Amino acid sequence: MNLHQLRYADPGKWQAAANDLLTAAKDCEEAVQEIHANGSRRLEESWTDYLGDIVRSRISDVTGKLEEIGVLLRGAVTALDTLEDAARIAQAQAGSAISAGTVAGLHLVGDAFIVPADHYDPDAAADDCKRYNALINDAVDAADRADQEVAGALRKLSISVNSSSLDEAIKQQSAAVSDALDAIRETLPQEQPPDVVKAWWDGLAVDRRKQLMLAVPVELHSLNGLPDSVKKDLEGSNGYNAVKAVDFARTHATDTSIDIFQNNCANYVSTTLTESGLAPKGSMTTDENGWGRSRTAGMDFDPPGPGSIQGLSHTDTWFNAEKQKNFFLENGAQDVGTSGAKPGDIIYWEHTQNVGDYKPGEAHHTAIVTAVLPNGDVLYSQHTSNGNDFSLTDRIGFSNQDGGAQNIRVIRPKETW
């Protein structure tokens, strides 16, 4: 790709294609929801003979394939949406550099500025020329790399729903989302001097800045030359560093060494928050309104005799999703919803009907928000099962055949103790 191709590319075409695929994905999801609303369980109760079993099996098969298609389509939507945004960010960066270079009296020849022979201040112009050419080259390279990342993402989604499973579709979709996220990272002026980074940031529109802060907070925070006020905004002011939370969550998403319970989703969230600065509450793990762990937490220490001290190594709010959710909400957390989600926030999945020991409104799973893509898709990392940058759209889109629809809560903890 060259500067001319970048300047005159039409990202709107990718957005139009993404919109068409999104419509198809929603059609699949609506069909699945309709089937779930009528309920395979209800069918099992009302049609109990052998033929009913066959029909229920076929309905489940069709539903599964629709789910797979919807997941794959959502992956393609994310990839194309991201390419559109990456291209517009690169275009804005190149356009800003061209405008600034022109004002500085430089001449654009092909893909680069030159200092005209009759420039009134050739020394200053040489410095300007170097800075603005660096921005142009970075923008062109970023667009080219983003294009390659998204092309790879789309290739990963070319699997057959007749020979694959929903789990396989979700894995491929997750891989595609990961590539799309890399495409956004490619738009950052990495390894550029501070003055180039500052010029890049100053040239971005406000909405583009917000998109990058939501999508790639860790990488953005690491740029030398980004204003300190932006870095503090990324870190947050709730008693823990949101950038560190995202970094820890991603780094330890598949780290089983921190898994000590049968279900470790809430333990993973608690560990992430405390590692990023959130202070424990209470002096003992038996405190009714406490959150923390003892010095023996994580140790294989269970001496002989009646009872066990292992159950006292952590507060219930540390490892139980429902109790953890209630603790944070009762101690200053903000319920921000999916539309207000930011990296470092916590997601809870609540049942909307009685399922096993769970009552409606009780959380059975939790995870860390690690990114929010420009199209609004919230990505999260979790344990049990372990994984990185999963798409919340897919988990919202489909209700479980037996468990029913899920309610999603996104909260932002705040240290008030």
N, C-alpha and C positions, 0 to 999 in steps of 0.2 A: 504494500500500500504506500502511496505517496501523498504529499500534501494536497494536491489537486483532488484526488479521489476522496480524501477525508472531508475536505471543505464542501464538496458537492454531493456527498452521499445523502440518501434520503432515509433516515432511520424510521420514519413514519411507516414505511412498507413493512418493516419487521414488526412494528406495533400492530399493524392491521392483521398480519398473519397470526400474531399472538392472540388478538381478540377473537378471531375465528376459532382457534383451537380452544380458547377458554369457553366459548359458547358450547362447543362439543363436549368439553369436560363437564360442564354444568348439566348438560342433558343426561350424561351418564350418571352423575351424582343424584339427580332428581329421580331417575328411574330406580336407583338403588334405595334411596330413601323411601320411595313409594312401596317397594317390596318389603322393606324392613318395617314400615308402618303397619302393613297388613300382617306381617309377622310370620316367619316360618314356625315359630313356636305355636302360634294360634292354629296354623294349618295342622301341626302335629296333634293338637288336642282335638280338632274337629274331624279329622280324616285319619283314622287310626289303623286302617288295614294296609296290606302290602302295596296296593296301588298308590295309596297316600304317601307311603315312604318313597316310592319312585318319583312321584311328582315333587315332593319336597326336596329330594336330592337334585333333580333337574333345576329347580328354582334356585337352589344354592349355587349350582354350577354357573348358571347364567349370571347371577348376582356377582359371583367372584370374578368372572371375566369383565363385567362392566366396571367393577372396582379397579381391576388392573388397567383397563383402558383409560379410566379417569385419572389414575395416578400418573401414567405415562404422558397423557396429554398435559396435565398440570406441570410436569417436568419440562415439557417443550415450551409451555407458556412462560415459565420462569426464565428459561434460557434465552428466548427471543426478547422478552421484556428487558432482561439484563443487557443484552447486546444493544438494544435501542438506547438504553440509558448510558452505557459505556461510550457509545459513539457520540452521543450528544455532549457528554462531559469532555471528550477529546476534542470535539469540534469547538466547544466553548473555550477550551484552553488554547487551541491554535488561533482562534479568532481574537482572543484577548491579546495574545502575544503579537499578532500581526498589527492590531490597532496600536498597541504601545510602541512597537518598532517604527511604524509609520510616523507617529507623532514625534518620535525621537530623531526623525530625519533619515532613517535607513531606507534602503531600496530592497524590495523583495524580488529576487531572481530565482525562479524555479521553486525549490523547497527551502531556500535559505535567504536570510538578509545579508546584504553587503554594505560596507560603509562607502558612500559616494566620495569621489575624489575631492569635491568642493565643500565637504561638510565643515561647518564652522568650528566644531570641537572634536577632532578625530580621535583623541584619546578616550574621552567619555563615550563617544559613539562605538568604539571598539568593545568597551565593556558592555554597553547595551546590546550590541550585536551578539556577543557571546551568550548573554543571559536569555535573550528572546529566541535565539536559534536553539538553545537547550530546551526551552519550553515547547517549541514547534516539533523538534525531533522526538521529545518525550511523548507528545500527544499522538504523533503518527505511529510510533512504536506501540503505545498503549492500545490504540485502536486495532492495530494488526494483531497483537497478542490476544486481545479480547475476542476478536473474530475467530481465532484459532481455538480458544478455550470453549466458546459456544458451539463451534462446529463439532468439537469432541464431545460436548455434552449431548448434542442431538444424536450423534452416532450411538451413544450408550443407551439411548431409549429405543433402539430398533430391535426389540425382542418380540417373540411370538406369544400371544396370550393363550394359544392353544397348547403350548408345550411348557409354559412357565407357571409360576405361582404368584399370588399377591405379594408374598414376601420378596420374591425376586424383582417384581415390578417396583416395590418400594425401595429396594437396594439400588436399582438402576436410577430411579428418580432422585434418590439421595446423592448418588454420584454425579448426576447431571446438575443438581443444585450446587454441589461443591465446585464444579467447574464454572458455573455461572458466577459464584461468589469470587472465584479467582479472576474472572473477567473484570469485576469491579476493582479488585486490588490492583490490577494492571494499569488502571487509570491514575494511580498515585505516582507522584514524581519521586520514586524511591532512589536513594543514593545520589540525590541532587543536593547542591549546596543550599544553605539556609535562605539566601536571597532569592534563589529560583523557586524554592518551596513557598516563600512568602508571596512572590509575584503570582504563582499559580493559585494560591488560596484567595488572594485579593481579586483575582480575575473570575472566580466562580460566582454564579448567582446564588442567592440565599437558599433557594430550594435545593440546589445541587449540594451545597455544603451540608444541609440537614440529611440528605440521602446518604452521603458518605459517612457521616457521624453515626447513623443507624446501622449501616451495612458493614463497615470495616473499622470499628472503633480502635481496635488494638493496633492495626497497621497505621492508621491515621495518627494516633497518639505518638507513635515512634518517630514521626517525621521531624527532623531537625529544621526548625524554621517556622513550624506551625505556632500561631500565637498561644501564649500561656493560658489566656482566658478560654480558648477552645479546649485545651487539654483538661482544664479544671471542670469544664462543662461535661466533657466525656466521662470524667471520673465520678461525677455526682457529689452530692453533699448529704448523703443519708447514713453516714457512719461506716460505709464500706466503699472500696474503690471498684466501680463498675467495670473499668477496663481490666483490672486484675481478675475480677470475677469471670469475665469472658475468657481471658487467657487461660486461667486455671481450668475452667470448665472444658475448654477445647483440649487442652493438653492432657487432661485426666479422664476424658470421655470413655476411653477403653482401658483405663488403668484399674485392674481388678484388685490391686493391693489395698485399696481403700474400702473394698467391699467386705463387710463383716456380718451383715444380716442376711436373711433369706431374700428380702426385698430391699434394695439399697438406693432407691430413687431419692427418698427424703434425706438419707444419710449423705448422699452425694451433694445435694443442694446445701445442706448444713455445712458440710466440709468446705464447699466452694465459698460460701459466705464468710466463714470464719477465717479462711486462708486469705481472703481479700479485705480483712479488717473489721468485720462485724464482731463486736465484743459479746461474750456469753452473758447470760443473765442468771443470777442466782448463785448461791454458794454450794448447793448440793443438788445432785441429780434427782432428788425426790421433791424438790420445790414444785408446787402445783403450777406456778406461773413462771417457770424457769426455762432456759434453753441453753444446753451445754453438754459437756462430757467430763468424766472424771479423769484423773491421772492414769487410771488403768484401762482407759478406753482403747480398744483395739488389741489389747494384750490377751494372749491365750492363758488366762489365769482363773482357775476354778478349783480352789482347794477342797479337800475332802471334808465331809461333814454335812449336816442338814442345811438345805437351802443352797443358794448360789449368789455370788456378788456380780455375776456377769450382767444380770438384768438391771443392775444399778449403775452400769458404766456410762449410760447416756440418759438424758431426759426423754420422756415419751415424745416431746415436741421436736427432738432431734431426728428421730427415725420413723415417725408416723406422719404420713402426708396430711391427714385431716387435722391432727393436733398441731402440726407445724403451721398449717395455714391459719388456724384459729389464733395461735399464739401471735403470729406476726400482725394479723388484722386487729387484735386486741391491744397491741403495743405499738401503734403508730404507723403501720403499713398503709399504703395507698392502693386502693383497688382501681387500676388504670384501664382495664379492659384490653382486648386485643388491638383496638385501634390506637391506644396510647402506649403500646409496648415499646420498651427500649432495651438494648443490650444490658444484661445484668439483672433484669427483672425475673420473677419466678412465675411459672405456669402451673396451674392445678387443674386436673381433670376430675369433674364431679359427675357421679351417676345422677340420672334424672328419674330413676325408678329403683325399687328394691332389687338388689343384685347380691345374692349370698348374704353376707353379714353387713353389707353396705346399705344405708338408707338414702333416699333422694337428698341431694345436696352435699353428700359426703365425698371428700376427695379420696381417690384411690391411687393417684399417680401425680408426680411433680417433676419438673425439669427447669433448666436454666435457659433463658433467652440469650442466644449468642449473636443474633443478627436480625435485622428487619430489612428486607430487600426493597428496592424502590417501588415495586409493584404492591407493597404492603404485606407480602408473605413473611410471617414470623418463623424464624429458624430457632431450633432449640437443641441442646445437648442433654443427655440423660444417662442414668444407670438403670439396670434391670428393666428392659434390656439395654446394654451399653451402646452408645452411638453418638455421632457428631452431626450437628447442623441438619437435623431432620426438618421437614416442612410441616408446619402446623396445619396448613391448608388440607393436607391429606388426612390428618387425624381428625380434623373437624368434619370433613366432607362425608365420612362414612360412619354410620352407627353400627355397633356390633349386633349380629343376628340375635343374640340372646340378652346382651347387656343394655340394649337400647341406646338412644342418643346421649351424647356427652355435653355437659356444660363446661365451658372454658372460663377459668378465672386467671387473670394476670395481675399480680400484685407487686408493689415495690416496697420491700422492707425498709424500715427506718429505725435507727437506733435511738430510742427515747428513754433508755434506762441508764 
